[in-house]
Amino acid sequence: MLIPVTLFVAAALAVFSYSQGQGGPVAGLVFFGVLFVGVLIHVCDPLIQKGKALRAGSKD
């Protein structure tokens, strides 16, 4: 569910950036930057969950 939400947030921010007169290249960088952050969070989520499980298990 994170990827579609990130896609629409990225599109909204890119349209807003373009409407403020920043131009197409800046709007593209905003779009792909936000999309990249969303994908990075999605890819790193299993590693984060594994780290949480290890920390919870070590509290003996």
Phi, psi and omega in degrees: 000341183290322184294313178297322178296316178297323179299314182287325175294318179297318179296318179296317179292325178293318178295318178297317179297318180293323181289339179274004175088018181283334179100167183295315180298321179291319178297322177294319178296321177296314181301306183289331177294313179294320179296320179297319179296318178297317179292322178297318176297318180296319182287323183277353183301316178299324178293320178295317179296321178295321177295321177296319180294322179293320178293323179290326180285337184274358180271070180263000000 
